[in-house]
Amino acid sequence: MQELSFAEIMSYAKIAEDNAIAFYRGASAKAARPEVRTFLDELVKMEQGHKRHLEELLTKFEKSKKIPKLHKEIHTLGYAEYIKPVAIDADASYKEVLEAAMIKEREAVVTYEKLSIYVDDPDAKQVFRLLLEEEKKHLKRFETEYDDLTNQNW
């Protein structure tokens, strides 16, 4: 496998964020429920923030030639591993949107896990692990909200 540069890895990550932005923006345009549309618009802004963060990391790397260090490992709650994919249509509920968001974030986690395994270069591995931990933060946020939402009925 051809080695990837830091810039190529970050470019891939930005494309993934662009895809997430397009997904949430499209779902927001279809949403009939105002609270769901508001949440989806928040997700668009969150993904735009992730993309800005990636651009800042790339700029920082280009100046220093040092890959940022990982913070502590993030552990998710595991809900995303058991949720079935749901379509977000005009009548989607907040819970359904959370489920879809968890699935999207879980896909990103799995992608970065695999990519970190498939590269030999230690710097590239470090970048993928960094991106992996960022996605786990997002996933944990959604899982925590989901946990709060589904446990309200107790």
C-alpha positions as CSV (number, residue, x, y, z in Angstrom):
1,M,0.0,0.0,0.0
2,Q,1.3,3.4,-0.9
3,E,2.1,5.6,2.2
4,L,-0.1,8.5,2.7
5,S,1.1,12.0,3.7
6,F,-0.3,13.9,6.6
7,A,-1.9,16.3,4.1
8,E,-3.5,13.4,2.2
9,I,-4.9,11.9,5.4
10,M,-6.3,15.3,6.4
11,S,-7.8,15.8,2.9
12,Y,-9.6,12.5,3.3
13,A,-10.9,13.5,6.7
14,K,-12.1,16.8,5.4
15,I,-14.0,15.0,2.6
16,A,-15.6,12.8,5.2
17,E,-16.7,15.9,7.1
18,D,-18.0,17.4,3.9
19,N,-20.1,14.3,3.4
20,A,-21.4,14.5,6.9
21,I,-22.3,18.2,6.4
22,A,-24.2,17.3,3.2
23,F,-26.0,14.4,4.9
24,Y,-27.2,16.5,7.9
25,R,-28.0,19.5,5.7
26,G,-30.1,17.3,3.3
27,A,-31.9,15.7,6.3
28,S,-32.6,19.2,7.8
29,A,-34.1,20.4,4.5
30,K,-36.5,17.4,4.6
31,A,-37.4,17.6,8.3
32,A,-41.0,18.5,9.1
33,R,-40.5,18.8,12.9
34,P,-39.0,22.1,14.0
35,E,-37.0,20.5,16.9
36,V,-35.6,17.9,14.6
37,R,-34.6,20.5,12.0
38,T,-33.0,22.6,14.7
39,F,-31.0,19.6,15.9
40,L,-29.9,18.7,12.4
41,D,-28.8,22.3,11.8
42,E,-26.7,22.0,15.0
43,L,-25.1,18.9,13.6
44,V,-24.3,20.7,10.4
45,K,-22.5,23.4,12.5
46,M,-20.8,20.8,14.6
47,E,-19.4,19.1,11.4
48,Q,-18.3,22.4,10.0
49,G,-16.5,23.0,13.3
50,H,-14.8,19.6,12.9
51,K,-13.7,20.5,9.4
52,R,-12.3,23.8,10.7
53,H,-10.4,21.9,13.4
54,L,-8.9,19.6,10.8
55,E,-7.8,22.6,8.8
56,E,-6.2,24.1,11.9
57,L,-4.4,20.8,12.6
58,L,-3.1,20.9,9.0
59,T,-1.9,24.5,9.3
60,K,-0.2,23.7,12.6
61,F,1.5,20.7,11.2
62,E,2.7,22.6,8.1
63,K,4.3,25.2,10.4
64,S,5.9,22.8,13.0
65,K,6.1,19.5,11.1
66,K,4.9,17.9,14.3
67,I,1.8,15.7,14.5
68,P,-0.3,16.7,17.5
69,K,-0.3,14.3,20.4
70,L,-3.3,12.2,21.4
71,H,-5.2,13.1,24.5
72,K,-6.5,10.2,26.6
73,E,-8.5,7.5,24.9
74,I,-12.2,8.0,24.7
75,H,-14.6,5.2,25.5
76,T,-18.1,5.2,24.0
77,L,-21.2,3.7,25.6
78,G,-21.6,1.2,22.8
79,Y,-25.2,2.0,21.8
80,A,-24.1,2.7,18.2
81,E,-23.0,-0.9,17.8
82,Y,-26.6,-2.2,18.3
83,I,-28.7,0.4,16.6
84,K,-30.2,-0.5,13.3
85,P,-29.8,2.0,10.5
86,V,-32.8,4.3,10.1
87,A,-33.8,6.5,7.3
88,I,-34.2,10.2,8.1
89,D,-37.4,11.3,6.4
90,A,-39.6,14.4,6.9
91,D,-41.3,12.7,9.9
92,A,-38.1,11.6,11.6
93,S,-38.1,12.0,15.4
94,Y,-35.3,13.4,17.5
95,K,-34.5,9.9,18.7
96,E,-34.3,8.6,15.1
97,V,-32.0,11.5,14.1
98,L,-29.8,10.6,17.2
99,E,-29.7,7.0,16.0
100,A,-28.7,8.1,12.5
101,A,-26.0,10.4,13.9
102,M,-24.6,7.6,16.1
103,I,-24.4,5.3,13.1
104,K,-22.6,8.0,11.0
105,E,-20.1,8.6,13.8
106,R,-19.6,4.8,14.4
107,E,-18.8,4.5,10.6
108,A,-16.2,7.2,11.0
109,V,-14.7,5.5,14.0
110,V,-14.5,2.1,12.2
111,T,-13.0,3.8,9.1
112,Y,-10.2,5.5,11.1
113,E,-9.6,2.3,13.1
114,K,-9.1,0.4,9.9
115,L,-6.9,3.0,8.3
116,S,-4.7,3.2,11.4
117,I,-4.2,-0.6,11.1
118,Y,-3.4,-0.6,7.4
119,V,-0.6,2.0,7.4
120,D,2.9,1.3,8.5
121,D,4.1,4.8,8.9
122,P,4.1,5.7,12.6
123,D,3.2,9.4,11.9
124,A,0.2,8.3,9.7
125,K,-0.9,5.9,12.4
126,Q,-0.8,8.7,15.0
127,V,-2.9,11.0,12.7
128,F,-5.5,8.3,12.2
129,R,-5.6,7.6,16.0
130,L,-6.0,11.3,16.6
131,L,-9.0,11.5,14.1
132,L,-10.4,8.3,15.6
133,E,-10.4,9.8,19.1
134,E,-12.1,13.0,17.8
135,E,-14.9,10.8,16.2
136,K,-15.2,8.9,19.5
137,K,-15.9,12.2,21.3
138,H,-18.7,12.9,18.9
139,L,-20.1,9.4,19.2
140,K,-20.0,9.5,23.0
141,R,-21.9,12.8,23.0
142,F,-24.7,11.3,20.9
143,E,-24.8,8.1,22.9
144,T,-25.0,10.1,26.1
145,E,-27.9,12.1,24.7
146,Y,-29.5,8.9,23.5
147,D,-29.1,7.4,27.0
148,D,-30.7,10.4,28.6
149,L,-33.5,10.4,26.1
150,T,-34.3,6.7,26.3
151,N,-34.0,6.6,30.1
152,Q,-36.5,9.4,30.7
153,N,-39.3,6.8,30.6
154,W,-38.0,4.9,33.7
